[in-house]
Amino acid sequence: MLNTKEIMDIALSLSGLKETPSDSGIIVEGENIKKVLIGVDMDTPELLVAKEMGFDLVISHHPKTGSPDINFHNVMLRQIDKMVEFGVPINKAQKALREKVGSIERASHPGNFDRFNPLQNL
């Protein structure tokens, strides 16, 4: 049986990453995990189904809470590096994404990033 950190370490290894990306993370830590539900947009209904079906862990591609949601705008900053790799001058890449990065960051400000933690033990 694994814990959430061990599962994250396996995912990082399989993806060739050395550290957890800013749009990813462990929202609620867990131990003795045997059964995992994985999906793209996992939200309250999927968490309830997972609990009802006896899953120990839910993995979501688009976390809706916590630091992955707060830091999502940082994913856009990686796009600047990619653009530069393909020959776009850095100042042009930064200018092209400045407005989008800002709007994504501002959109996250009113969010309720702790909404799942109070419910984790229900």
C-alpha positions as CSV (number, residue, x, y, z in Angstrom):
1,M,0.0,0.0,0.0
2,L,1.2,3.5,-0.8
3,N,0.8,7.0,0.6
4,T,0.1,10.1,-1.4
5,K,3.7,11.2,-1.5
6,E,4.8,7.9,-2.9
7,I,2.2,8.1,-5.6
8,M,3.3,11.6,-6.5
9,D,6.9,10.4,-6.6
10,I,5.9,7.6,-9.0
11,A,4.0,10.1,-11.2
12,L,6.9,12.5,-11.3
13,S,9.3,9.6,-12.2
14,L,7.0,8.4,-15.0
15,S,6.7,11.9,-16.4
16,G,10.4,12.6,-16.2
17,L,9.9,15.5,-13.9
18,K,12.2,16.3,-10.9
19,E,9.7,18.4,-9.0
20,T,6.0,18.8,-8.7
21,P,4.7,21.4,-11.3
22,S,3.1,24.5,-9.8
23,D,-0.4,23.4,-11.1
24,S,-0.1,20.1,-9.3
25,G,0.0,18.9,-5.7
26,I,-1.4,16.9,-2.9
27,I,-4.6,18.5,-1.5
28,V,-5.3,15.9,1.2
29,E,-2.5,13.5,2.3
30,G,-3.4,9.9,2.7
31,E,-1.9,6.5,3.8
32,N,-2.6,2.9,2.9
33,I,-4.0,3.7,-0.5
34,K,-5.3,0.7,-2.4
35,K,-8.0,2.0,-4.7
36,V,-7.7,5.2,-6.8
37,L,-10.2,7.1,-9.0
38,I,-8.6,9.2,-11.7
39,G,-10.3,11.8,-13.9
40,V,-9.9,15.1,-15.6
41,D,-12.3,17.5,-13.8
42,M,-12.9,15.8,-10.5
43,D,-15.2,17.9,-8.3
44,T,-17.7,17.4,-5.4
45,P,-19.9,14.9,-7.2
46,E,-17.0,12.7,-8.2
47,L,-15.6,12.9,-4.6
48,L,-19.0,11.7,-3.3
49,V,-19.1,8.9,-5.8
50,A,-15.5,7.9,-4.9
51,K,-16.4,7.8,-1.2
52,E,-19.5,5.8,-1.9
53,M,-17.6,3.3,-4.1
54,G,-14.8,2.9,-1.5
55,F,-11.9,4.7,-3.3
56,D,-9.0,5.7,-1.1
57,L,-7.8,8.5,-3.4
58,V,-9.0,10.8,-6.1
59,I,-6.5,12.1,-8.7
60,S,-7.7,15.0,-10.8
61,H,-5.9,16.5,-13.8
62,H,-7.4,19.9,-13.1
63,P,-7.4,20.4,-9.3
64,K,-10.1,22.9,-8.2
65,T,-8.6,23.8,-4.9
66,G,-5.4,24.4,-3.0
67,S,-2.0,25.5,-4.3
68,P,-2.5,23.8,-7.7
69,D,-5.4,26.1,-8.4
70,I,-3.7,29.2,-6.8
71,N,-0.6,28.7,-8.9
72,F,-2.1,27.7,-12.2
73,H,-1.0,31.0,-13.8
74,N,2.6,29.8,-13.4
75,V,1.9,27.1,-16.0
76,M,1.6,29.9,-18.6
77,L,5.1,31.1,-17.7
78,R,6.4,27.7,-18.9
79,Q,5.0,28.6,-22.3
80,I,7.4,31.5,-22.5
81,D,10.3,29.0,-22.2
82,K,8.8,26.8,-24.9
83,M,8.3,29.8,-27.2
84,V,12.0,30.8,-26.7
85,E,13.1,27.2,-27.5
86,F,11.3,27.6,-30.8
87,G,13.0,30.8,-31.7
88,V,10.6,33.5,-30.4
89,P,12.6,36.3,-28.8
90,I,12.0,36.3,-25.0
91,N,10.6,39.9,-24.9
92,K,8.0,39.0,-27.6
93,A,7.1,35.8,-25.8
94,Q,6.7,37.7,-22.5
95,K,4.6,40.3,-24.2
96,A,2.4,37.8,-25.9
97,L,1.5,36.1,-22.6
98,R,1.6,39.0,-20.2
99,E,-2.1,39.8,-20.4
100,K,-3.3,36.1,-20.3
101,V,-1.1,35.3,-17.3
102,G,-2.3,38.4,-15.5
103,S,-6.0,37.6,-16.2
104,I,-5.6,34.0,-15.0
105,E,-3.9,35.1,-11.8
106,R,-6.5,37.8,-11.1
107,A,-9.3,35.3,-11.8
108,S,-8.0,33.1,-9.0
109,H,-8.1,35.8,-6.3
110,P,-11.7,35.3,-5.2
111,G,-11.5,31.5,-5.2
112,N,-12.3,29.3,-2.2
113,F,-9.1,27.3,-2.2
114,D,-9.7,25.4,1.0
115,R,-13.2,24.2,0.1
116,F,-12.4,20.5,0.1
117,N,-10.3,20.3,3.3
118,P,-13.2,20.8,5.7
119,L,-15.1,18.0,4.0
120,Q,-12.3,15.4,3.8
121,N,-13.4,13.6,6.9
122,L,-17.2,13.4,6.2
